[in-house]
Amino acid sequence: MQINLNELTPADVQNYLQHAIAPRPICFASTIDAHGNVNLSPFSFFNLFSSNPPILIFSPARRVRDNTTKHTLQNVEQVPQVVINMVDYDMVQQMSLASCEFAKDTNEFIKAGFTEQKATLVQPPMVLESKIKLECNVIEIKPLGTQGGAGNLVICEVLCMHIADSILDENKKIDQTKIQHVARLGGDWYTKTTADNLFKVTKPNVQLAIGINALPVSIRNSKILTGNHLGQLANVQDMPVVNPAFENEKLQHIVQYYSLNPLEMETETHRLAAALLNENKITDAWQVLLANDVL
């Protein structure tokens, strides 16, 4: 299906984009107006855009149905400060409750049952229950349009972070397995990060990887190895060579039973390599594949 966005209603455009561009982190923004009224509201048009200077951007869009603006936007225009409270699974239902369109002077901290915590550098309060809180100055507000659905980029510079000790590791760094981050998808859908759905992908370093085009044809055209597997194999700086000391009981079994049939031998070694790559044992997988080439 091909969709031309200019042929859709703004509501349909929003629906397709929010389902497709996901998951999105949630900016739970606490702000204050010129009269001292506090507001607390979540926004999923949000992300990190720079670390030096430390810049976050979130976008309180104009409402699609009636083109009105959010209280958060009105507040940061009056008092250009915000606390961005990160959302985890322990607070997701209360966070959602705070998104109700309460009257202008309503304090969502009270409505959603959160505790105000005095910030150290900015006027808006922090959410005590949030495990990561970022005090920010608003350095620019950039409107993206005047129609319903148009975003307003609130560009924030982080001044100070508050991090719960419970999610730190022994080096005082955030342990990704200890915080169940919540992210937004389309409609009513959310997702959470837990230890069992986290995985690591080895990032290429300053040395160049050989690339998939440099893989042997038999590996590159494998019917067993997936694109992810090829990406793992190709993320090495030099083409591996056979290690005579390498031992693997399953490989020995394959050699014993399939060495006289090259096609079956290749299939079985590729299956073993795939299993090793699924365990992120890239060096072992290479040795299995090289053994097949040698034999």
C-alpha positions in Angstrom: 0.0 0.0 0.0 1.2 3.5 -0.9 -0.2 6.5 0.9 0.1 10.1 -0.2 -0.2 12.1 3.0 -1.5 15.2 1.3 -4.6 13.2 0.3 -5.4 12.2 4.0 -7.2 14.1 6.8 -4.9 15.4 9.5 -6.4 12.8 11.9 -5.5 9.9 9.5 -2.0 11.3 8.9 -1.5 11.4 12.7 -2.8 7.8 13.0 -0.4 6.4 10.4 2.6 8.2 11.6 2.1 7.4 15.3 1.7 3.7 14.6 4.7 3.7 12.2 7.2 5.8 14.1 7.4 3.9 17.3 8.3 3.3 20.0 8.7 6.9 21.2 10.1 7.9 24.6 7.8 10.0 26.8 8.5 13.5 28.0 6.5 13.9 31.2 6.7 17.7 31.4 6.1 19.7 34.5 5.8 23.5 33.8 4.5 26.6 35.6 2.7 29.7 34.4 3.4 33.4 35.3 0.9 33.1 38.1 2.5 30.0 39.7 0.0 27.5 38.4 1.6 24.1 37.9 0.9 21.8 34.9 2.0 18.2 34.3 1.5 16.5 30.9 3.1 13.8 28.8 4.3 14.1 25.2 5.7 11.4 23.0 7.0 13.7 20.3 10.3 13.8 22.2 13.9 12.8 22.0 17.6 13.7 22.7 19.3 15.8 20.0 22.6 16.8 21.4 24.9 16.0 24.3 27.2 19.0 24.0 25.3 21.2 24.7 22.8 18.8 26.2 19.6 19.4 24.2 16.2 17.7 24.4 13.3 18.6 22.2 9.6 17.8 22.8 6.6 19.0 20.8 3.2 19.9 22.2 1.3 19.9 19.0 -1.8 21.9 18.3 -4.9 19.7 18.8 -6.1 18.2 15.5 -9.8 18.5 16.2 -10.0 22.2 17.1 -6.5 23.7 16.6 -6.2 24.7 20.3 -2.8 24.7 22.1 -1.7 22.8 25.2 -1.3 24.4 28.6 2.3 23.2 28.6 3.0 25.3 25.5 1.3 28.3 27.0 3.3 27.8 30.2 6.8 27.6 28.7 6.0 30.7 26.6 5.4 32.5 29.9 8.1 30.8 32.1 10.7 29.2 29.8 11.6 26.4 32.1 10.6 22.7 32.3 11.3 19.6 34.2 11.3 16.5 32.0 10.4 13.5 34.2 11.1 10.1 32.6 8.3 7.5 32.7 8.8 3.9 33.7 6.2 1.1 34.1 5.6 1.8 37.8 3.9 5.1 36.9 2.4 4.6 33.4 -1.2 4.5 34.5 -0.9 7.7 36.5 1.0 9.3 33.7 -1.8 8.5 31.3 -4.3 10.0 33.8 -2.4 13.3 33.8 -3.0 13.6 30.0 -6.7 14.3 30.6 -7.6 17.8 29.3 -8.3 19.3 32.7 -9.2 23.0 33.1 -6.4 25.5 32.9 -5.8 26.0 36.6 -6.0 22.3 37.5 -2.9 20.8 39.1 -2.3 17.4 37.4 0.0 16.4 40.2 -3.0 16.2 42.5 -5.4 14.7 39.9 -2.9 11.9 39.0 -1.7 11.3 42.5 2.0 12.4 42.0 4.1 14.2 44.6 5.6 17.6 43.9 9.3 17.7 44.6 11.1 21.1 44.6 13.6 21.5 41.8 17.0 22.9 42.5 17.5 25.3 39.5 14.1 25.9 37.9 10.7 26.9 39.1 8.5 24.0 38.0 8.4 21.1 40.5 9.8 17.6 39.8 7.8 14.4 40.0 9.1 12.6 43.1 8.0 9.2 41.7 10.0 9.5 38.5 13.4 7.8 38.7 15.1 10.2 36.3 14.3 13.9 36.3 15.9 16.6 34.1 15.8 20.3 35.0 15.8 22.3 31.8 15.8 25.9 30.5 13.8 26.4 27.4 16.1 28.1 24.9 13.7 28.3 21.9 10.2 27.5 20.8 9.8 26.9 17.1 6.3 26.6 15.7 6.0 24.3 12.7 2.6 25.6 11.5 -0.7 27.1 12.4 -3.1 24.4 11.6 -4.4 21.6 13.8 -1.7 18.9 14.3 1.2 21.3 13.8 4.0 20.8 16.2 5.8 23.3 18.4 9.4 22.4 19.0 10.3 23.2 22.6 14.1 23.1 22.6 15.4 22.5 26.1 18.9 22.7 27.6 19.4 20.2 30.4 20.9 21.9 33.5 20.7 19.1 36.0 19.8 15.5 36.3 18.4 13.6 39.3 18.8 9.8 39.1 17.4 7.3 41.7 20.2 5.3 43.3 18.1 2.1 42.8 18.8 2.2 39.0 22.5 2.8 39.2 25.2 0.1 38.8 28.4 -0.2 40.8 30.0 2.5 38.6 27.2 5.0 39.3 26.0 4.7 35.7 22.4 3.9 34.8 21.8 0.2 34.6 19.4 -0.3 31.6 18.1 -3.5 33.1 17.0 -1.8 36.3 14.6 0.7 34.8 11.5 -0.4 32.9 11.3 2.5 30.4 7.9 3.0 28.9 7.4 4.1 25.3 4.5 5.2 23.2 3.2 3.6 20.1 0.0 4.3 18.1 -3.5 4.5 19.6 -3.7 3.1 23.1 -0.5 1.0 22.7 2.6 1.3 24.8 5.6 -0.9 25.3 8.0 -1.4 28.2 11.7 -2.4 28.4 12.4 -5.4 30.6 15.5 -7.5 31.2 14.1 -10.3 29.0 13.5 -8.1 26.0 16.7 -6.2 26.0 19.6 -7.1 23.7 22.9 -5.7 22.7 24.2 -4.9 19.2 27.9 -4.4 19.0 28.5 -0.9 17.5 31.2 -0.5 14.9 34.1 1.3 16.4 36.6 3.7 14.8 38.1 0.9 12.7 36.1 0.1 9.6 34.2 -3.2 9.3 34.7 -5.4 6.3 31.0 -5.1 5.3 28.6 -7.6 3.9 30.0 -7.2 0.4 33.3 -8.7 1.6 31.7 -11.9 2.9 32.3 -15.1 0.9 29.6 -15.7 -1.6 28.5 -18.9 0.1 27.9 -17.0 3.3 26.4 -13.9 1.7 23.9 -16.0 -0.3 23.1 -18.4 2.6 19.5 -19.6 2.8 20.0 -20.1 6.6 21.7 -17.0 7.7 19.6 -13.9 8.0 20.4 -10.3 7.4 21.0 -9.8 11.1 23.5 -12.7 11.0 25.3 -11.3 8.0 25.5 -7.9 9.8 27.2 -9.6 12.8 29.7 -11.5 10.6 30.5 -8.4 8.6 31.1 -6.2 11.7 34.8 -7.4 12.0 37.8 -5.3 11.0 39.7 -8.1 9.2 38.6 -11.3 7.5 39.0 -14.1 10.1 41.3 -17.0 9.5 41.1 -20.6 10.6 42.1 -21.2 14.2 43.6 -24.8 14.3 42.9 -24.9 18.1 39.2 -24.2 17.7 37.0 -27.1 19.0 33.3 -27.6 18.9 31.5 -30.9 19.6 28.6 -30.1 17.3 31.0 -29.1 14.5 32.8 -32.4 14.9 29.5 -34.2 14.6 28.7 -32.3 11.4 32.0 -33.1 9.9 31.7 -36.8 10.8 28.2 -37.3 9.2 28.0 -34.7 6.4 31.6 -34.1 5.0 30.9 -36.3 2.0 27.9 -34.2 0.9 29.0 -30.6 0.4 25.5 -29.2 0.2 24.3 -30.9 3.4 27.6 -29.9 5.1 27.1 -26.3 4.2 23.5 -26.3 5.4 24.4 -27.9 8.8 27.4 -25.6 9.4 25.3 -22.6 8.6 22.6 -23.8 11.0 25.2 -24.1 13.7 26.7 -20.7 12.9 23.2 -19.2 13.1 22.7 -20.7 16.5 26.1 -19.3 17.7 25.3 -15.9 16.3 22.0 -15.9 18.1 24.1 -16.2 21.3 26.4 -13.4 20.0 29.3 -15.8 19.7 30.6 -14.2 16.6 34.2 -15.6 16.7 32.9 -19.2 17.1 30.4 -18.7 14.3 33.2 -17.6 12.0 35.3 -20.6 12.9 32.4 -22.9 12.1 31.9 -21.2 8.7 35.6 -21.3 7.9 35.8 -25.0 8.7 33.1 -25.6 6.1 35.1 -23.7 3.5 38.3 -25.6 4.4 36.6 -29.0 4.2 
